Protein backbone atom coordinates (compact mmCIF):
# COMPACT_ATOMS: atom_id res chain seq x y z
CA UNK A 1 0.00 0.00 0.00
CA UNK A 2 2.85 2.39 0.86
CA UNK A 3 5.73 2.58 -1.59
CA UNK A 4 9.33 2.59 -0.41
CA UNK A 5 9.85 6.02 -2.01
CA UNK A 6 6.98 7.54 -0.02
CA UNK A 7 8.17 5.84 3.14
CA UNK A 8 11.74 7.07 2.77
CA UNK A 9 10.65 10.57 1.75
CA UNK A 10 8.35 10.89 4.73
CA UNK A 11 10.99 9.50 7.09
CA UNK A 12 13.46 12.16 5.93
CA UNK A 13 10.90 14.97 6.22
CA UNK A 14 9.90 13.74 9.67
CA UNK A 15 13.49 13.57 10.80
CA UNK A 16 14.15 17.17 9.80
CA UNK A 17 11.08 18.43 11.65
CA UNK A 18 11.40 16.24 14.73
CA UNK A 19 15.06 16.91 15.51
CA UNK A 20 14.44 20.68 15.48
CA UNK A 21 14.02 21.72 19.13
CA UNK A 22 10.35 22.43 19.79
CA UNK A 23 7.85 22.19 22.68
CA UNK A 24 8.45 18.47 23.23
CA UNK A 25 12.23 18.78 23.25
CA UNK A 26 12.16 21.77 25.59
CA UNK A 27 9.88 19.90 27.97
CA UNK A 28 11.98 16.72 27.92
CA UNK A 29 15.19 18.70 28.44
CA UNK A 30 13.69 20.56 31.37
CA UNK A 31 12.54 17.28 32.93
CA UNK A 32 15.94 15.68 32.42
CA UNK A 33 17.72 18.51 34.17
CA UNK A 34 15.20 18.82 36.97
CA UNK A 35 14.58 15.16 37.79
CA UNK A 36 17.07 13.02 35.90
CA UNK A 37 17.15 10.54 33.05
CA UNK A 38 14.40 8.17 34.22
CA UNK A 39 11.78 10.91 34.51
CA UNK A 40 12.85 12.33 31.15
CA UNK A 41 12.38 8.96 29.44
CA UNK A 42 8.94 8.53 31.05
CA UNK A 43 8.09 11.97 29.67
CA UNK A 44 9.27 10.89 26.22
CA UNK A 45 6.98 7.83 26.27
CA UNK A 46 3.98 9.91 27.28
CA UNK A 47 4.77 12.46 24.61
CA UNK A 48 4.93 9.74 21.95
CA UNK A 49 1.51 8.44 22.99
CA UNK A 50 0.10 11.95 22.79
CA UNK A 51 1.60 12.44 19.35
CA UNK A 52 -0.03 9.27 18.06
CA UNK A 53 -3.42 10.33 19.40
CA UNK A 54 -2.95 13.60 17.50
CA UNK A 55 -1.99 11.60 14.40
CA UNK A 56 -5.14 9.47 14.69
CA UNK A 57 -7.36 12.53 15.05
CA UNK A 58 -5.80 14.14 12.00
CA UNK A 59 -5.91 10.90 9.98
CA UNK A 60 -9.64 10.33 10.47
CA UNK A 61 -10.48 14.01 10.11
CA UNK A 62 -8.25 15.67 7.55
CA UNK A 63 -7.30 12.33 5.99
CA UNK A 64 -10.83 11.61 4.79
CA UNK A 65 -11.18 15.09 3.28
CA UNK A 66 -7.78 14.84 1.59
CA UNK A 67 -8.83 11.55 0.03
CA UNK A 68 -11.89 13.14 -1.58
CA UNK A 69 -10.80 16.67 -2.46
CA UNK A 70 -7.69 17.97 -4.22
CA UNK A 71 -8.61 21.54 -3.23
CA UNK A 72 -8.71 20.59 0.45
CA UNK A 73 -5.41 18.79 0.01
CA UNK A 74 -3.83 21.94 -1.46
CA UNK A 75 -5.35 24.22 1.15
CA UNK A 76 -4.05 22.05 3.99
CA UNK A 77 -0.62 21.92 2.40
CA UNK A 78 -0.34 25.70 1.97
CA UNK A 79 -1.70 26.41 5.45
CA UNK A 80 0.80 24.01 6.94
CA UNK A 81 3.65 25.48 4.92
CA UNK A 82 2.83 29.01 6.08
CA UNK A 83 2.61 27.86 9.66
CA UNK A 84 5.97 26.09 9.42
CA UNK A 85 7.57 29.29 8.15
CA UNK A 86 5.97 31.19 11.01
CA UNK A 87 7.24 28.62 13.54
CA UNK A 88 10.72 28.95 12.03
CA UNK A 89 10.68 32.74 12.34
CA UNK A 90 9.44 32.46 15.91
CA UNK A 91 12.14 29.91 16.74
CA UNK A 92 14.80 32.33 15.50
CA UNK A 93 13.32 35.22 17.46
CA UNK A 94 13.05 33.06 20.60
CA UNK A 95 16.29 31.16 20.23
CA UNK A 96 17.12 31.73 23.90
CA UNK A 97 14.26 29.40 24.90
CA UNK A 98 16.58 26.41 25.27
CA UNK A 99 18.59 28.28 27.88
CA UNK A 100 15.36 29.04 29.75
CA UNK A 101 14.40 25.36 29.67
CA UNK A 102 17.74 24.41 31.16
CA UNK A 103 17.31 26.86 34.01
CA UNK A 104 13.73 25.83 34.92
CA UNK A 105 13.53 23.40 37.83
CA UNK A 106 10.31 22.42 39.61
CA UNK A 107 9.17 19.65 41.93
CA UNK A 108 8.46 16.27 40.31
CA UNK A 109 5.63 13.82 41.05
CA UNK A 110 6.97 10.51 39.79
CA UNK A 111 7.20 8.69 36.49
CA UNK A 112 3.43 8.31 36.03
CA UNK A 113 2.94 12.05 36.38
CA UNK A 114 5.86 12.66 34.02
CA UNK A 115 4.29 10.40 31.38
CA UNK A 116 0.93 12.13 31.79
CA UNK A 117 2.49 15.54 31.42
CA UNK A 118 4.39 14.33 28.36
CA UNK A 119 1.10 13.05 26.86
CA UNK A 120 -0.50 16.48 27.21
CA UNK A 121 2.48 18.17 25.58
CA UNK A 122 2.46 15.61 22.75
CA UNK A 123 -1.25 15.78 21.93
CA UNK A 124 -1.26 19.59 21.93
CA UNK A 125 2.08 20.13 20.18
CA UNK A 126 1.36 22.37 17.14
CA UNK A 127 4.40 21.03 15.32
CA UNK A 128 2.97 17.49 15.54
CA UNK A 129 -0.35 18.68 14.12
CA UNK A 130 1.46 20.32 11.21
CA UNK A 131 3.59 17.23 10.61
CA UNK A 132 0.58 14.92 10.50
CA UNK A 133 -1.86 17.36 8.91
CA UNK A 134 0.25 19.09 6.25
CA UNK A 135 3.46 17.16 5.62
CA UNK A 136 2.21 13.59 5.99
CA UNK A 137 -0.52 13.85 3.29
CA UNK A 138 2.19 14.67 0.71
CA UNK A 139 3.45 11.09 1.01
CA UNK A 140 0.10 9.33 0.82
CA UNK A 141 -1.03 7.57 -2.35
CA UNK A 142 -4.51 9.03 -2.81
CA UNK A 143 -5.23 6.78 -5.78
CA UNK A 144 -4.73 3.68 -3.62
CA UNK A 145 -7.45 4.82 -1.21
CA UNK A 146 -7.59 4.14 2.54
CA UNK A 147 -5.87 7.45 3.19
CA UNK A 148 -6.52 7.45 6.97
CA UNK A 149 -5.00 3.97 7.28
CA UNK A 150 -1.95 5.02 5.26
CA UNK A 151 -1.55 8.08 7.48
CA UNK A 152 -1.75 5.97 10.63
CA UNK A 153 0.90 3.57 9.34
CA UNK A 154 3.24 6.34 8.17
CA UNK A 155 2.81 8.24 11.42
CA UNK A 156 4.40 5.29 13.23
CA UNK A 157 7.63 6.27 11.48
CA UNK A 158 7.40 9.73 13.04
CA UNK A 159 6.64 8.24 16.45
CA UNK A 160 9.72 6.00 16.26
CA UNK A 161 11.96 8.89 15.18
CA UNK A 162 10.49 11.07 17.91
CA UNK A 163 11.15 8.45 20.57
CA UNK A 164 14.79 8.17 19.53
CA UNK A 165 15.31 11.92 19.11
CA UNK A 166 13.61 13.01 22.35
CA UNK A 167 15.29 10.23 24.33
CA UNK A 168 18.65 11.34 22.96
CA UNK A 169 17.96 14.95 23.98
CA UNK A 170 16.89 13.84 27.45
CA UNK A 171 19.87 11.57 28.05
CA UNK A 172 22.30 14.13 26.63
CA UNK A 173 20.84 16.87 28.82
CA UNK A 174 21.54 14.82 31.93
CA UNK A 175 25.21 14.54 30.94
CA UNK A 176 26.10 17.93 29.48
CA UNK A 177 24.30 20.34 31.79
CA UNK A 178 27.48 21.99 33.05
CA UNK A 179 28.90 22.39 29.53
CA UNK A 180 25.78 24.14 28.20
CA UNK A 181 25.40 26.22 31.34
CA UNK A 182 28.70 27.96 30.67
CA UNK A 183 27.41 29.68 27.51
CA UNK A 184 23.90 30.81 26.56
CA UNK A 185 25.30 31.46 23.08
CA UNK A 186 25.36 27.71 22.45
CA UNK A 187 21.61 27.54 23.03
CA UNK A 188 21.02 30.48 20.70
CA UNK A 189 22.95 28.83 17.86
CA UNK A 190 20.89 25.64 18.19
CA UNK A 191 17.60 27.54 18.24
CA UNK A 192 18.57 29.76 15.29
CA UNK A 193 19.70 26.83 13.13
CA UNK A 194 16.50 24.97 13.95
CA UNK A 195 14.39 27.96 12.93
CA UNK A 196 16.13 28.25 9.56
CA UNK A 197 15.66 24.53 8.93
CA UNK A 198 11.94 24.78 9.73
CA UNK A 199 11.52 27.70 7.33
CA UNK A 200 13.26 25.64 4.64
CA UNK A 201 10.91 22.71 5.20
CA UNK A 202 7.89 25.01 5.06
CA UNK A 203 8.97 26.50 1.74
CA UNK A 204 9.62 23.02 0.35
CA UNK A 205 6.16 21.83 1.40
CA UNK A 206 4.60 24.87 -0.30
CA UNK A 207 6.13 24.17 -3.71
CA UNK A 208 6.13 20.37 -3.81
CA UNK A 209 3.79 17.48 -3.10
CA UNK A 210 1.15 15.42 -4.85
CA UNK A 211 -1.65 17.35 -6.50
CA UNK A 212 -3.80 14.50 -7.79
N, C-alpha and C positions, 0 to 999 in steps of 0.2 A: 504493500500500500504506500509506503514511504520510500522514495528512492534514496540511494546512497548520497547523491549530489545534494538533495534537499537536507538530508540529515547532517552532512558535513558542513554545509553552508550555515545552517541554523546553529550548529554547535559553535562555529567560529564567531558568529554574531552574538550569541549568548555569552561567550567567553569575554568578548570585549566589553559588553555592558556590565557583566557581573563583577569583573575584577576591579572596575572603577569604584572607588570608595563612595558609598551612598548611605542611606539610613540604616540598613542592616549591618554594614561593616562598622559604622560608627558605634552602633549599639553593642555589637559583639566585642569590639575593642575596649569600650568602656567597662563592660562586664569582666573581661579578662584582667584588666588592670585593677579593678575594684575587688574581685572575688577569687580570681585565679582561673586556671585552665579548665577545670571540671565544669564550673558554672558557665564559662564561655561556650564550651561544647554543648551543654544542655540548651543554651540559648540558640545555638546554631540549629539544633534539631527542631526546636519549636518554630524557628523562623522558616525552615524548609517546609514544614507542614503547613504553615500559613501561606507560603507562596503557592503551594499546590492547590489549596482551596481557592486562592485567587485565580489560578490558572483554570480550574474547573468552572468557576463562575463565568469567566471570559469565554471559555470554549463553548458552553451551552447557551450563552447570550449572543455575543458578537459572532461566534463561529457559525451559528445558523444563518445569520444575516449575510455574512461574507459568502457563504455557500450559494446564496440565492441572488445576490446583487453585486454587480461589478462596481456600481456607483458607491455603495456602502463600503466596499472593500477599499476603494480609492480614498474616500473621505476619512476612513479610519487610519489609513496609512499616512496621509498628509497631516492629520491632527497629531498622530504620534510623533511624526518627524519634527513638527514645530515644537512639541513639548520637550522632546529630547534636546533640541537646540537650546530651549529655555533653561532646562536643567543644567546643561553644560555651562551656559553663561552664569547661572547662579552658583555653580560649583567653583568657577574661577573667582567670582566676587567674594565667596565665602570659604576660600581655601584655607582659612585658619581654623576651620571647624574640627579637623582632626586633632589639633592641639587642645581644643576645648574638651574633646571626648577623652583624651588622655588625662586631663586634670580633674574630671568629674568622678567622684567616689561617693557612693551612698551605701546604705545598709542592705545586705542581701537577705533573702528569705528561703534559700534552698534551691535545689536543682529543679523541682517541680515548678516553683514560681518562676525560675529563670526560663524554663521551656514555655510557660504560658505567656510570659512577657515577650519572648521571641516570636511566638505565634502571632500576637497582636501586631508586632512590627512587620512581620512578613505579609500578613493578609492586607495590611493597609499601605504597604510600600508602593508609592506611585511609580517607581522605576519598574517594579514587577508587573504592574498593570500595563505599562507601556510595552514591556517586553512581550507579554502574552497577547496583548490586544492589537499592537501595531506591527511589531517585528515578526512574531511567529506566523501570522497569516501569509507572509510573503513566501514561506517555505512549505505551504500546504498545496497539494494537488487538488484544485477545485473540481477538475473533471472526474476525478476518481470518487468523489462524493465522501460522505462520512467525515466532513470537515471537523466537527467537534471531537470525534475519536482520534483523528490525526493530530489535532492540537494537544489532546491529553497525552498522547504517546510522546510527541516531540517535547512537551514541557518537562517530561521526566529527565531529558538531557540537561535542561537548565537547572533542575533541582539538584542533579548530581554534581554539576559544575559549581553550583552555589554552596553545596555542602563542603566540597573540597576547598573552595576559595575562602569562605568565611571561617572554616576551621583553621586554615593556614594563618589568616589574619589574627585569630584569637590566640593560637599557640605562639605565634611570633611576638604578639604584644606582651605576652607574659615573660618573654626572654629579653626583649630589647627596650624595655621601658626607660632605663637609665640613659641609653644611647640617644633615643628620641628626645628625652626631656632636656638634653643639653642644647637643643637648637630648634626653635619654632619654625625656622626657615625650611627645615626638612619636611615638615608637615605641609607647608605652603606649596612646595614644589610638587608633592604628590597630588594635592588637591587641584592645582592648576593644570597639571598634565592630564588628570582624569577628566576635567571639564572640557579640554580641547578634544580629547578622544570621543566624548559623548556628543559634542557638536558635529564631529566628523561622521559618526554613526547616523545621527539625525539627518544630515544632508544626503548621505548615501541612501537611506530609506526613502527619502523624498523623491529621488530620481530613478530608483530601480524598483524591481518587484514585479510579480505577475499581474497582468491586467485582464486576463481572461481565463 
